[in-house]
Amino acid sequence: MSTKHQKVAIITGASQGIGAALVQGYRKLGYGIVATSRSIAPADDADVLTVQGDIAAPATAERVVTAALERFGRIDTVGNNAGIFVAKPFTDYTAEDYATVTGINMAGFFHLTRQALPHLLARGAGHIVSVTTSLVDSPDSRVPSVLASLTKGGLQSATKSLAIEYATRGIRVNAVSPGTIKTPMHPEETHEFLAALHPVGRMGEASDIVDAVLFLETAPFVTGEMLHVDGGMSAGH
């Protein structure tokens, strides 16, 4: 067990994009990390423990929490970053689409947060932070997004509910609501269209989301917050 870390963060969807950037961001703060995704490879950094698994499965959450406690002896932050976006007209969604999106976006949040929260409560301190989407608050007819709104909107509501439920017990719960971020999820040929969706005229960078998450991480009087990092999308079009 390592004892040199002041704090330890779990990051889901950590193999690429925002998740991989969050791992590096928390490492710069000196955190030990448990990073998980379906395909994540072992890390060169001895202070980053990787756990492969489907975040929609309860067994993955159990393995991740167990691994964090065995390696580091504590959990301080749960970073619910894993997510999938399927843009289709509502009547084109299939039962398989529904199962996949709700599994990753909602069940993953539920299982991991439920497994980790007792360990945060035992310490009397901790932070739960989720990555949602600005489309929850500001739907756009050019981007059909009902399943994103159903699932990530659920996370935003759950964020407020958990923040109030545990406000007197040292646990803060927040969310970052991004616009479209330049990650491997979005092929380069789509970037011009996606950039134009934002009032600022460009896509966001993973570093923009990391900066927002780390602000929330170090803001002790902020809980129940939906921090929009979306190039103005939530302000209007």
MDAnalysis code that builds the backbone (N, CA, C; Angstrom):
import MDAnalysis as mda
import numpy as np

u = mda.Universe.empty(711, n_residues=237, atom_resindex=np.repeat(np.arange(237), 3), trajectory=True)
u.add_TopologyAttr("name", ["N", "CA", "C"] * 237)
u.add_TopologyAttr("resid", np.arange(1, 238))
u.add_TopologyAttr("resname", ["MET", "SER", "THR", "LYS", "HIS", "GLN", "LYS", "VAL", "ALA", "ILE", "ILE", "THR", "GLY", "ALA", "SER", "GLN", "GLY", "ILE", "GLY", "ALA", "ALA", "LEU", "VAL", "GLN", "GLY", "TYR", "ARG", "LYS", "LEU", "GLY", "TYR", "GLY", "ILE", "VAL", "ALA", "THR", "SER", "ARG", "SER", "ILE", "ALA", "PRO", "ALA", "ASP", "ASP", "ALA", "ASP", "VAL", "LEU", "THR", "VAL", "GLN", "GLY", "ASP", "ILE", "ALA", "ALA", "PRO", "ALA", "THR", "ALA", "GLU", "ARG", "VAL", "VAL", "THR", "ALA", "ALA", "LEU", "GLU", "ARG", "PHE", "GLY", "ARG", "ILE", "ASP", "THR", "VAL", "GLY", "ASN", "ASN", "ALA", "GLY", "ILE", "PHE", "VAL", "ALA", "LYS", "PRO", "PHE", "THR", "ASP", "TYR", "THR", "ALA", "GLU", "ASP", "TYR", "ALA", "THR", "VAL", "THR", "GLY", "ILE", "ASN", "MET", "ALA", "GLY", "PHE", "PHE", "HIS", "LEU", "THR", "ARG", "GLN", "ALA", "LEU", "PRO", "HIS", "LEU", "LEU", "ALA", "ARG", "GLY", "ALA", "GLY", "HIS", "ILE", "VAL", "SER", "VAL", "THR", "THR", "SER", "LEU", "VAL", "ASP", "SER", "PRO", "ASP", "SER", "ARG", "VAL", "PRO", "SER", "VAL", "LEU", "ALA", "SER", "LEU", "THR", "LYS", "GLY", "GLY", "LEU", "GLN", "SER", "ALA", "THR", "LYS", "SER", "LEU", "ALA", "ILE", "GLU", "TYR", "ALA", "THR", "ARG", "GLY", "ILE", "ARG", "VAL", "ASN", "ALA", "VAL", "SER", "PRO", "GLY", "THR", "ILE", "LYS", "THR", "PRO", "MET", "HIS", "PRO", "GLU", "GLU", "THR", "HIS", "GLU", "PHE", "LEU", "ALA", "ALA", "LEU", "HIS", "PRO", "VAL", "GLY", "ARG", "MET", "GLY", "GLU", "ALA", "SER", "ASP", "ILE", "VAL", "ASP", "ALA", "VAL", "LEU", "PHE", "LEU", "GLU", "THR", "ALA", "PRO", "PHE", "VAL", "THR", "GLY", "GLU", "MET", "LEU", "HIS", "VAL", "ASP", "GLY", "GLY", "MET", "SER", "ALA", "GLY", "HIS"])
u.atoms.positions = np.array([
    [0.846, -1.200, 0.000],
    [0.000, 0.000, 0.000],
    [0.881, 1.250, 0.000],
    [0.566, 2.198, -0.855],
    [1.293, 3.459, -0.865],
    [0.696, 4.406, 0.170],
    [1.562, 5.111, 0.910],
    [1.068, 6.048, 1.925],
    [1.515, 7.470, 1.663],
    [2.195, 7.698, 0.542],
    [2.764, 9.025, 0.327],
    [1.784, 10.003, -0.298],
    [0.643, 9.502, -0.788],
    [-0.293, 10.377, -1.467],
    [-1.194, 11.089, -0.461],
    [-1.337, 12.374, -0.665],
    [-2.276, 13.110, 0.167],
    [-3.692, 12.676, -0.158],
    [-3.982, 12.484, -1.452],
    [-5.335, 12.133, -1.870],
    [-5.282, 11.163, -3.045],
    [-6.442, 10.527, -3.302],
    [-6.551, 9.527, -4.361],
    [-7.846, 9.775, -5.135],
    [-7.747, 9.739, -6.464],
    [-8.913, 9.944, -7.332],
    [-9.137, 8.728, -8.214],
    [-10.392, 8.375, -8.393],
    [-10.814, 7.389, -9.387],
    [-11.303, 8.148, -10.604],
    [-10.827, 7.763, -11.790],
    [-11.250, 8.406, -13.036],
    [-11.766, 7.335, -13.983],
    [-12.996, 7.491, -14.459],
    [-13.556, 6.547, -15.425],
    [-13.403, 7.092, -16.844],
    [-13.487, 6.186, -17.817],
    [-13.282, 6.582, -19.204],
    [-11.902, 7.180, -19.407],
    [-10.907, 6.556, -18.755],
    [-9.604, 7.197, -18.582],
    [-8.574, 6.865, -19.651],
    [-8.944, 6.102, -20.675],
    [-7.934, 5.662, -21.633],
    [-7.610, 6.696, -22.700],
    [-8.494, 7.664, -22.919],
    [-8.246, 8.663, -23.957],
    [-9.067, 9.915, -23.672],
    [-8.844, 10.941, -24.494],
    [-9.653, 12.152, -24.437],
    [-9.646, 12.822, -23.083],
    [-10.814, 13.264, -22.638],
    [-10.940, 13.998, -21.379],
    [-10.458, 13.151, -20.208],
    [-10.792, 11.866, -20.199],
    [-10.403, 11.014, -19.091],
    [-8.898, 10.920, -18.929],
    [-8.185, 10.707, -20.030],
    [-6.728, 10.634, -19.964],
    [-6.147, 11.961, -19.502],
    [-6.733, 13.060, -19.964],
    [-6.265, 14.387, -19.545],
    [-6.532, 14.619, -18.063],
    [-7.658, 14.115, -17.550],
    [-7.948, 14.242, -16.121],
    [-6.935, 13.474, -15.281],
    [-6.534, 12.306, -15.749],
    [-5.510, 11.546, -15.023],
    [-4.252, 12.398, -14.864],
    [-3.814, 13.013, -15.960],
    [-2.600, 13.835, -15.892],
    [-2.819, 15.069, -15.015],
    [-4.005, 15.655, -15.087],
    [-4.286, 16.830, -14.279],
    [-4.254, 16.537, -12.789],
    [-4.859, 15.429, -12.398],
    [-4.842, 15.061, -10.979],
    [-3.452, 14.629, -10.524],
    [-2.694, 14.008, -11.412],
    [-1.325, 13.640, -11.046],
    [-0.493, 14.890, -10.744],
    [-0.723, 15.965, -11.501],
    [0.023, 17.201, -11.249],
    [-0.300, 17.782, -9.873],
    [-1.476, 17.435, -9.341],
    [-1.823, 17.844, -7.981],
    [-1.264, 16.880, -6.941],
    [-0.605, 15.820, -7.403],
    [-0.008, 14.863, -6.484],
    [-0.902, 13.715, -6.079],
    [-2.042, 13.583, -6.748],
    [-2.969, 12.509, -6.409],
    [-2.449, 11.164, -6.913],
    [-2.724, 10.100, -6.161],
    [-2.673, 8.766, -6.717],
    [-3.952, 8.540, -7.512],
    [-3.866, 7.740, -8.566],
    [-4.991, 7.583, -9.487],
    [-5.335, 6.111, -9.677],
    [-6.624, 5.820, -9.690],
    [-7.123, 4.557, -10.218],
    [-7.900, 4.911, -11.477],
    [-7.363, 4.477, -12.614],
    [-7.919, 4.837, -13.915],
    [-8.563, 3.607, -14.534],
    [-9.783, 3.768, -15.026],
    [-10.487, 2.607, -15.562],
    [-11.140, 2.913, -16.908],
    [-11.139, 1.920, -17.764],
    [-11.924, 1.898, -18.997],
    [-11.884, 0.467, -19.520],
    [-12.626, 0.217, -20.569],
    [-12.652, -1.151, -21.104],
    [-11.291, -1.577, -21.632],
    [-10.580, -0.662, -22.253],
    [-9.369, -1.034, -22.987],
    [-8.102, -0.416, -22.414],
    [-8.154, 0.123, -21.224],
    [-7.003, 0.845, -20.698],
    [-5.814, -0.089, -20.491],
    [-4.640, 0.425, -20.853],
    [-3.404, -0.355, -20.729],
    [-2.722, -0.030, -19.410],
    [-1.833, -0.905, -18.935],
    [-1.061, -0.591, -17.732],
    [-0.295, 0.715, -17.907],
    [-0.180, 1.470, -16.825],
    [0.489, 2.771, -16.888],
    [1.960, 2.642, -16.544],
    [2.783, 3.507, -17.152],
    [4.201, 3.562, -16.815],
    [4.407, 4.195, -15.438],
    [3.483, 5.061, -15.058],
    [3.551, 5.770, -13.776],
    [3.105, 4.829, -12.655],
    [3.986, 4.584, -11.697],
    [3.660, 3.669, -10.600],
    [2.529, 4.188, -9.728],
    [2.233, 5.475, -9.818],
    [1.167, 6.065, -9.015],
    [-0.159, 6.140, -9.757],
    [-0.215, 5.487, -10.923],
    [-1.469, 5.341, -11.674],
    [-1.757, 3.854, -11.818],
    [-2.787, 3.396, -11.156],
    [-3.224, 2.002, -11.242],
    [-4.363, 1.914, -12.245],
    [-4.245, 1.049, -13.237],
    [-5.289, 0.913, -14.244],
    [-6.093, -0.358, -14.013],
    [-7.386, -0.250, -14.250],
    [-8.309, -1.379, -14.082],
    [-9.186, -1.456, -15.313],
    [-9.085, -2.556, -16.056],
    [-9.942, -2.736, -17.225],
    [-11.324, -3.217, -16.803],
    [-12.345, -2.729, -17.519],
    [-13.690, -3.210, -17.227],
    [-14.753, -2.328, -17.835],
    [-15.929, -2.890, -17.984],
    [-17.110, -2.180, -18.474],
    [-17.733, -1.440, -17.297],
    [-17.719, -0.121, -17.339],
    [-18.186, 0.674, -16.209],
    [-19.676, 0.485, -15.970],
    [-20.403, -0.033, -16.949],
    [-21.834, -0.286, -16.751],
    [-22.093, -1.472, -15.830],
    [-21.071, -2.303, -15.607],
    [-21.246, -3.520, -14.812],
    [-20.948, -3.249, -13.344],
    [-21.825, -3.668, -12.446],
    [-21.571, -3.481, -11.011],
    [-20.239, -4.078, -10.565],
    [-19.848, -5.203, -11.165],
    [-18.603, -5.853, -10.766],
    [-17.389, -4.973, -11.048],
    [-17.453, -4.147, -12.094],
    [-16.336, -3.249, -12.396],
    [-16.173, -2.224, -11.290],
    [-17.264, -1.631, -10.863],
    [-17.201, -0.650, -9.780],
    [-16.600, -1.275, -8.529],
    [-17.000, -2.496, -8.230],
    [-16.478, -3.172, -7.037],
    [-14.975, -3.398, -7.166],
    [-14.535, -3.810, -8.352],
    [-13.101, -4.059, -8.553],
    [-12.299, -2.767, -8.471],
    [-12.825, -1.692, -9.014],
    [-12.128, -0.411, -8.994],
    [-11.968, 0.099, -7.562],
    [-13.045, 0.058, -6.796],
    [-12.981, 0.532, -5.410],
    [-12.038, -0.345, -4.587],
    [-12.127, -1.643, -4.763],
    [-11.229, -2.550, -4.047],
    [-9.775, -2.276, -4.403],
    [-9.512, -2.072, -5.696],
    [-8.144, -1.792, -6.139],
    [-7.611, -0.504, -5.532],
    [-8.461, 0.523, -5.456],
    [-8.040, 1.804, -4.868],
    [-7.648, 1.622, -3.405],
    [-8.445, 0.878, -2.673],
    [-8.171, 0.689, -1.243],
    [-6.941, -0.186, -1.026],
    [-6.783, -1.209, -1.876],
    [-5.627, -2.090, -1.711],
    [-4.325, -1.381, -2.050],
    [-4.341, -0.554, -3.100],
    [-3.106, 0.111, -3.519],
    [-2.806, 1.345, -2.663],
    [-3.837, 2.169, -2.428],
    [-3.597, 3.469, -1.818],
    [-4.184, 3.621, -0.413],
    [-5.130, 2.765, -0.064],
    [-5.691, 2.825, 1.274],
    [-6.753, 3.876, 1.491],
    [-7.167, 4.565, 0.438],
    [-8.166, 5.620, 0.607],
    [-8.750, 5.998, -0.754],
    [-9.882, 6.684, -0.707],
    [-10.502, 7.294, -1.889],
    [-10.958, 8.684, -1.475],
    [-10.618, 9.683, -2.269],
    [-11.000, 11.058, -1.967],
    [-11.908, 11.672, -3.032],
    [-11.704, 11.253, -4.278],
    [-12.467, 11.844, -5.387],
    [-12.939, 10.752, -6.325],
    [-14.188, 10.873, -6.759],
    [-14.733, 9.988, -7.784],
    [-15.010, 10.846, -9.014],
    [-14.298, 10.578, -10.093],
    [-14.463, 11.323, -11.336],
    [-15.254, 10.509, -12.339],
    [-16.544, 10.779, -12.436],
    [-17.424, 10.056, -13.357],
    [-17.355, 10.714, -14.732],
    [-16.353, 10.309, -15.502],
    [-16.138, 10.906, -16.814],
    [-16.657, 10.036, -17.957],
    [-16.696, 8.733, -17.784],
    [-17.063, 7.837, -18.883],
    [-18.421, 8.214, -19.461],
    [-18.492, 8.231, -20.780],
    [-19.760, 8.572, -21.420],
    [-19.736, 8.199, -22.887],
    [-20.914, 8.032, -23.438],
    [-21.069, 7.743, -24.851],
    [-22.170, 8.639, -25.401],
    [-22.002, 9.095, -26.628],
    [-22.990, 9.975, -27.259],
    [-23.417, 9.348, -28.573],
    [-24.701, 9.125, -28.730],
    [-25.263, 8.588, -29.970],
    [-26.289, 9.583, -30.480],
    [-25.984, 10.228, -31.608],
    [-26.867, 11.249, -32.176],
    [-27.735, 10.615, -33.263],
    [-29.017, 10.448, -32.957],
    [-29.981, 9.907, -33.913],
    [-31.324, 10.587, -33.689],
    [-32.139, 10.697, -34.740],
    [-33.537, 11.066, -34.485],
    [-34.142, 10.079, -33.487],
    [-35.036, 10.572, -32.650],
    [-35.534, 9.768, -31.540],
    [-36.092, 8.422, -31.992],
    [-36.856, 8.405, -33.080],
    [-37.484, 7.166, -33.523],
    [-36.503, 6.194, -34.168],
    [-35.255, 6.638, -34.404],
    [-34.234, 5.745, -34.956],
    [-33.432, 5.033, -33.877],
    [-33.567, 5.474, -32.639],
    [-32.856, 4.768, -31.568],
    [-33.387, 3.349, -31.441],
    [-32.488, 2.430, -31.124],
    [-32.864, 1.036, -30.931],
    [-32.799, 0.694, -29.441],
    [-33.341, -0.467, -29.114],
    [-33.244, -0.938, -27.732],
    [-31.784, -1.115, -27.333],
    [-30.953, -1.508, -28.298],
    [-29.523, -1.678, -28.018],
    [-28.867, -0.333, -27.739],
    [-29.232, 0.708, -28.504],
    [-28.718, 2.053, -28.233],
    [-29.073, 2.483, -26.809],
    [-30.318, 2.269, -26.464],
    [-30.787, 2.663, -25.129],
    [-29.992, 1.942, -24.041],
    [-29.838, 0.636, -24.206],
    [-29.130, -0.144, -23.190],
    [-27.679, 0.299, -23.071],
    [-27.038, 0.561, -24.199],
    [-25.624, 0.957, -24.180],
    [-25.440, 2.321, -23.538],
    [-26.238, 3.292, -23.953],
    [-26.061, 4.662, -23.464],
    [-26.448, 4.764, -21.989],
    [-27.561, 4.185, -21.620],
    [-27.949, 4.257, -20.209],
    [-26.976, 3.458, -19.337],
    [-26.450, 2.366, -19.861],
    [-25.504, 1.566, -19.100],
    [-24.242, 2.335, -18.765],
    [-23.639, 2.957, -19.754],
    [-22.381, 3.678, -19.531],
    [-22.627, 4.996, -18.808],
    [-23.590, 5.765, -19.276],
    [-23.777, 7.116, -18.752],
    [-24.429, 7.151, -17.373],
    [-25.378, 6.277, -17.126],
    [-26.112, 6.329, -15.853],
    [-25.745, 5.199, -14.906],
    [-25.780, 3.957, -15.391],
    [-25.472, 2.838, -14.496],
    [-24.036, 2.932, -13.997],
    [-23.120, 3.366, -14.861],
    [-21.733, 3.524, -14.437],
    [-21.605, 4.501, -13.285],
    [-22.266, 5.638, -13.417],
    [-22.287, 6.634, -12.338],
    [-22.874, 6.034, -11.070],
    [-23.998, 5.355, -11.198],
    [-24.702, 4.818, -10.029],
    [-23.851, 3.797, -9.282],
    [-23.326, 2.822, -10.014],
    [-22.612, 1.735, -9.350],
    [-21.324, 2.226, -8.697],
    [-20.540, 3.024, -9.422],
    [-19.261, 3.459, -8.865],
    [-19.457, 4.420, -7.697],
    [-20.349, 5.375, -7.858],
    [-20.577, 6.349, -6.791],
    [-21.114, 5.653, -5.542],
    [-22.018, 4.707, -5.723],
    [-22.589, 3.981, -4.571],
    [-21.531, 3.150, -3.859],
    [-20.629, 2.545, -4.628],
    [-19.578, 1.728, -4.017],
    [-18.539, 2.580, -3.292],
    [-18.231, 3.757, -3.860],
    [-17.150, 4.579, -3.310],
    [-17.604, 5.471, -2.157],
    [-18.852, 5.909, -2.181],
    [-19.310, 6.920, -1.233],
    [-19.115, 6.534, 0.241],
    [-19.361, 5.295, 0.651],
    [-19.133, 4.967, 2.063],
    [-17.696, 5.223, 2.518],
    [-16.747, 5.086, 1.609],
    [-15.344, 5.312, 1.972],
    [-15.039, 6.801, 2.090],
    [-15.701, 7.630, 1.289],
    [-15.582, 9.074, 1.458],
    [-16.216, 9.498, 2.778],
    [-17.388, 8.945, 3.061],
    [-18.085, 9.289, 4.299],
    [-17.275, 8.883, 5.524],
    [-16.579, 7.759, 5.441],
    [-15.776, 7.313, 6.567],
    [-14.660, 8.304, 6.885],
    [-14.188, 9.010, 5.867],
    [-13.163, 10.034, 6.057],
    [-13.766, 11.383, 6.419],
    [-15.059, 11.533, 6.185],
    [-15.714, 12.809, 6.459],
    [-15.375, 13.882, 5.463],
    [-14.923, 13.470, 4.268],
    [-14.565, 14.440, 3.234],
    [-14.481, 13.712, 1.900],
    [-14.724, 14.446, 0.825],
    [-14.587, 13.852, -0.498],
    [-15.309, 14.671, -1.550],
    [-15.055, 14.315, -2.790],
    [-15.617, 15.054, -3.924],
    [-16.055, 14.055, -4.982],
    [-17.261, 14.221, -5.454],
    [-17.794, 13.459, -6.579],
    [-18.034, 14.455, -7.697],
    [-17.419, 14.220, -8.850],
    [-17.554, 15.164, -9.963],
    [-17.829, 14.380, -11.241],
    [-18.821, 14.835, -11.998],
    [-19.242, 14.144, -13.215],
    [-19.123, 15.057, -14.421],
    [-18.917, 14.443, -15.575],
    [-18.876, 15.178, -16.835],
    [-20.180, 14.907, -17.572],
    [-20.929, 15.971, -17.885],
    [-22.233, 15.820, -18.539],
    [-22.146, 16.400, -19.964],
    [-23.110, 17.172, -20.380],
    [-23.068, 17.825, -21.689],
    [-23.959, 19.052, -21.687],
    [-23.523, 20.086, -22.371],
    [-24.302, 21.319, -22.453],
    [-25.632, 21.109, -23.174],
    [-25.733, 20.043, -23.963],
    [-26.983, 19.783, -24.685],
    [-28.139, 19.488, -23.728],
    [-27.829, 19.105, -22.495],
    [-28.893, 18.899, -21.502],
    [-29.675, 20.186, -21.293],
    [-28.969, 21.303, -21.153],
    [-29.605, 22.592, -20.887],
    [-29.974, 23.347, -22.157],
    [-29.264, 23.063, -23.228],
    [-29.438, 23.833, -24.459],
    [-29.500, 22.900, -25.657],
    [-30.615, 22.194, -25.853],
    [-30.740, 21.311, -27.019],
    [-30.599, 22.089, -28.316],
    [-30.109, 21.404, -29.325],
    [-29.870, 22.026, -30.627],
    [-30.505, 21.140, -31.687],
    [-31.370, 21.692, -32.518],
    [-32.072, 20.890, -33.521],
    [-31.111, 20.255, -34.526],
    [-29.911, 20.790, -34.641],
    [-28.924, 20.227, -35.576],
    [-28.242, 18.983, -35.000],
    [-28.418, 18.738, -33.705],
    [-27.753, 17.609, -33.046],
    [-28.788, 16.848, -32.213],
    [-29.474, 15.878, -32.799],
    [-30.472, 15.126, -32.023],
    [-29.793, 14.416, -30.862],
    [-30.359, 14.588, -29.664],
    [-29.587, 14.180, -28.484],
    [-30.465, 13.715, -27.323],
    [-31.567, 13.056, -27.610],
    [-32.494, 12.687, -26.541],
    [-31.833, 11.748, -25.529],
    [-31.083, 10.747, -25.996],
    [-30.471, 9.822, -25.044],
    [-29.396, 10.502, -24.208],
    [-28.700, 11.454, -24.789],
    [-27.739, 12.233, -24.001],
    [-28.456, 13.040, -22.935],
    [-29.556, 13.672, -23.309],
    [-30.304, 14.466, -22.336],
    [-30.920, 13.591, -21.251],
    [-31.427, 12.427, -21.643],
    [-32.027, 11.508, -20.679],
    [-30.998, 11.062, -19.642],
    [-29.806, 10.723, -20.101],
    [-28.808, 10.147, -19.200],
    [-27.964, 11.214, -18.515],
    [-27.391, 12.117, -19.271],
    [-26.557, 13.149, -18.661],
    [-27.416, 14.158, -17.893],
    [-28.645, 14.362, -18.341],
    [-29.563, 15.181, -17.558],
    [-29.871, 14.532, -16.221],
    [-29.976, 13.207, -16.229],
    [-30.153, 12.491, -14.974],
    [-28.980, 12.698, -14.046],
    [-27.769, 12.697, -14.589],
    [-26.578, 12.932, -13.767],
    [-26.590, 14.324, -13.157],
    [-27.044, 15.318, -13.940],
    [-27.078, 16.674, -13.393],
    [-28.084, 16.771, -12.245],
    [-29.238, 16.158, -12.399],
    [-30.211, 16.166, -11.311],
    [-29.696, 15.395, -10.106],
    [-29.052, 14.256, -10.355],
    [-28.494, 13.470, -9.261],
    [-27.389, 14.227, -8.547],
    [-26.632, 15.028, -9.283],
    [-25.570, 15.838, -8.686],
    [-26.145, 16.778, -7.640],
    [-27.232, 17.458, -7.970],
    [-27.852, 18.371, -7.010],
    [-28.406, 17.604, -5.807],
    [-29.057, 16.483, -6.085],
    [-29.664, 15.709, -5.008],
    [-28.610, 15.182, -4.039],
    [-27.520, 14.613, -4.571],
    [-26.456, 14.100, -3.714],
    [-25.764, 15.229, -2.953],
    [-25.578, 16.365, -3.630],
    [-24.920, 17.500, -2.970],
    [-25.684, 17.922, -1.728],
    [-27.007, 17.949, -1.813],
    [-27.825, 18.352, -0.668],
    [-27.884, 17.248, 0.380],
    [-27.983, 16.011, -0.071],
    [-28.083, 14.898, 0.869],
    [-26.860, 14.802, 1.775],
    [-25.673, 15.109, 1.214],
    [-24.437, 14.915, 1.970],
    [-23.712, 16.209, 2.294],
    [-24.389, 17.335, 2.166],
    [-23.744, 18.641, 2.367],
    [-23.184, 18.812, 3.772],
    [-23.823, 18.229, 4.758],
    [-23.356, 18.398, 6.143],
    [-22.372, 17.315, 6.568],
    [-22.009, 16.442, 5.622],
    [-21.142, 15.312, 5.989],
    [-19.796, 15.355, 5.262],
    [-19.470, 16.526, 4.734],
    [-18.141, 16.723, 4.159],
    [-17.978, 16.311, 2.717],
    [-19.064, 15.891, 2.072],
    [-18.977, 15.424, 0.693],
    [-19.526, 16.502, -0.245],
    [-18.713, 16.903, -1.198],
    [-19.175, 17.835, -2.232],
    [-19.440, 17.070, -3.526],
    [-20.457, 17.522, -4.281],
    [-20.852, 16.845, -5.515],
    [-21.094, 17.904, -6.582],
    [-20.353, 17.818, -7.678],
    [-20.440, 18.820, -8.735],
    [-20.413, 18.158, -10.105],
    [-20.650, 18.960, -11.130],
    [-20.581, 18.469, -12.501],
    [-20.017, 19.554, -13.413],
    [-19.350, 19.115, -14.462],
    [-18.907, 20.003, -15.533],
    [-19.722, 19.662, -16.767],
    [-20.269, 20.694, -17.400],
    [-21.160, 20.523, -18.544],
    [-20.470, 21.064, -19.799],
    [-19.802, 20.210, -20.559],
    [-19.013, 20.691, -21.697],
    [-19.851, 20.947, -22.943],
    [-19.293, 21.776, -23.805],
    [-19.705, 21.789, -25.190],
    [-19.037, 20.617, -25.886],
    [-18.811, 20.732, -27.187],
    [-18.148, 19.663, -27.921],
    [-16.638, 19.835, -27.796],
    [-15.981, 18.797, -27.322],
    [-14.554, 18.846, -27.033],
    [-13.792, 18.055, -28.086],
    [-12.660, 18.564, -28.480],
    [-11.830, 17.934, -29.508],
    [-11.150, 16.704, -28.910],
    [-11.749, 15.546, -29.151],
    [-11.214, 14.276, -28.654],
    [-11.316, 13.247, -29.785],
    [-10.733, 12.058, -29.601],
    [-10.848, 11.020, -30.640],
    [-12.288, 10.596, -30.934],
    [-13.238, 10.963, -30.071],
    [-14.640, 10.640, -30.309],
    [-15.174, 11.318, -31.577],
    [-14.546, 12.452, -31.950],
    [-15.050, 13.250, -33.066],
    [-14.049, 13.237, -34.213],
    [-14.371, 12.570, -35.353],
    [-13.465, 12.551, -36.501],
    [-13.161, 13.966, -36.991],
    [-11.964, 14.138, -37.522],
    [-11.519, 15.477, -37.923],
    [-12.444, 16.108, -38.959],
    [-13.044, 15.281, -39.811],
    [-13.927, 15.836, -40.848],
    [-15.190, 16.471, -40.266],
    [-15.499, 16.195, -38.998],
    [-16.671, 16.804, -38.367],
    [-16.340, 18.088, -37.613],
    [-15.062, 18.424, -37.483],
    [-14.660, 19.518, -36.607],
    [-15.214, 20.870, -37.045],
    [-15.256, 21.123, -38.355],
    [-15.755, 22.427, -38.814],
    [-17.217, 22.608, -38.424],
    [-18.030, 21.580, -38.635],
    [-19.442, 21.644, -38.254],
    [-19.589, 21.808, -36.746],
    [-18.828, 21.032, -35.997],
    [-18.944, 21.066, -34.543],
    [-18.463, 22.392, -33.966],
    [-17.419, 22.948, -34.559],
    [-16.932, 24.252, -34.090],
    [-18.002, 25.317, -34.245],
    [-18.754, 25.236, -35.348],
    [-19.767, 26.251, -35.634],
    [-20.953, 26.187, -34.686],
    [-21.101, 25.123, -33.932],
    [-22.192, 25.025, -32.962],
    [-21.976, 25.934, -31.752],
    [-20.736, 26.363, -31.552],
    [-20.392, 27.156, -30.381],
    [-20.349, 28.633, -30.729],
    [-20.936, 29.494, -29.920],
    [-20.867, 30.928, -30.188],
    [-19.442, 31.450, -30.347],
    [-18.473, 30.854, -29.657],
    [-17.087, 31.321, -29.805],
    [-16.447, 30.842, -31.101],
    [-17.114, 29.940, -31.816],
    [-16.645, 29.530, -33.136],
    [-15.570, 28.469, -33.139],
    [-15.373, 27.770, -32.044],
    [-14.390, 26.683, -32.013],
    [-14.833, 25.607, -31.039],
    [-14.260, 24.431, -31.205],
    [-14.466, 23.354, -30.244],
    [-13.605, 23.602, -29.012],
    [-13.968, 22.958, -27.930],
    [-13.150, 23.034, -26.730],
    [-12.012, 22.040, -26.781],
    [-11.075, 22.197, -25.869],
    [-9.960, 21.275, -25.707],
    [-10.151, 20.499, -24.406],
    [-9.570, 19.314, -24.346],
    [-9.650, 18.521, -23.114],
    [-9.122, 19.314, -21.928],
    [-8.120, 20.134, -22.160],
    [-7.544, 20.931, -21.072],
    [-8.561, 21.902, -20.482],
    [-9.527, 22.364, -21.297],
    [-10.567, 23.251, -20.775],
    [-11.408, 22.537, -19.716],
    [-11.693, 21.261, -19.944],
    [-12.492, 20.496, -18.993],
    [-11.668, 20.153, -17.758],
    [-10.411, 19.819, -17.969],
    [-9.540, 19.535, -16.826],
    [-9.448, 20.750, -15.912],
    [-9.262, 21.938, -16.495],
    [-9.176, 23.153, -15.686],
    [-10.436, 23.347, -14.853],
    [-11.593, 23.063, -15.459],
    [-12.857, 23.231, -14.740],
    [-13.006, 22.213, -13.617],
    [-12.672, 20.960, -13.897],
    [-12.778, 19.926, -12.872],
    [-11.842, 20.228, -11.707],
    [-10.626, 20.652, -12.019],
    [-9.668, 20.925, -10.945],
    [-10.037, 22.181, -10.169],
    [-10.697, 23.132, -10.818],
    [-11.247, 24.262, -10.058],
    [-12.249, 23.760, -9.032],
    [-13.184, 22.916, -9.463],
    [-14.178, 22.377, -8.538],
    [-13.517, 21.540, -7.450],
    [-12.476, 20.827, -7.816],
    [-11.762, 19.994, -6.840],
    [-11.200, 20.834, -5.702],
    [-10.799, 22.060, -6.017],
    [-10.101, 22.894, -5.032],
    [-10.959, 24.065, -4.559],
    [-12.284, 23.932, -4.703],
    [-13.208, 25.004, -4.318],
    [-14.114, 24.501, -3.197],
    [-13.689, 24.618, -1.943],
    [-14.392, 23.948, -0.844],
    [-15.786, 24.462, -0.545],
    [-16.147, 25.650, -1.061],
    [-17.481, 26.195, -0.791],
    [-18.432, 25.991, -1.974],
    [-18.006, 25.180, -2.950],
    [-18.824, 24.931, -4.141],
    [-19.327, 23.499, -4.118],
    [-20.637, 23.331, -4.095],
    [-21.253, 22.014, -4.220],
    [-22.614, 22.157, -4.888],
    [-23.017, 21.114, -5.613],
    [-24.270, 21.165, -6.369],
    [-24.180, 22.024, -7.613],
    [-22.971, 22.277, -8.088],
    [-22.760, 23.198, -9.211],
    [-22.694, 22.459, -10.545],
    [-23.334, 23.051, -11.581],
    [-23.174, 22.615, -12.973],
    [-22.335, 23.680, -13.675],
    [-21.070, 23.419, -13.837],
    [-20.166, 24.411, -14.415],
    [-20.117, 24.223, -15.920],
    [-20.684, 25.174, -16.662],
    [-20.725, 25.084, -18.122],
    [-19.390, 25.532, -18.713],
    [-18.811, 24.646, -19.495],
    [-17.556, 24.921, -20.205],
    [-17.834, 24.597, -21.652],
    [-18.505, 25.521, -22.325],
    [-19.146, 25.182, -23.602],
    [-19.071, 26.252, -24.667],
    [-18.142, 27.179, -24.530],
    [-17.994, 28.193, -25.563],
    [-19.229, 29.042, -25.774],
    [-20.060, 29.152, -24.739],
    [-21.254, 29.994, -24.821],
    [-22.521, 29.284, -25.242],
    [-22.458, 27.969, -25.476],
    [-23.642, 27.244, -25.963],
    [-24.834, 27.403, -25.024],
    [-24.575, 27.339, -23.717],
    [-25.684, 27.403, -22.771],
    [-26.259, 28.799, -22.642],
    [-25.539, 29.811, -23.156],
    [-26.043, 31.189, -23.108],
    [-27.023, 31.477, -24.231],
    [-26.888, 30.754, -25.335],
    [-27.796, 30.971, -26.456],
    [-27.121, 30.793, -27.786],
    [-27.920, 30.874, -28.840],
    [-27.393, 30.669, -30.187],
    [-27.890, 31.793, -31.098],
])
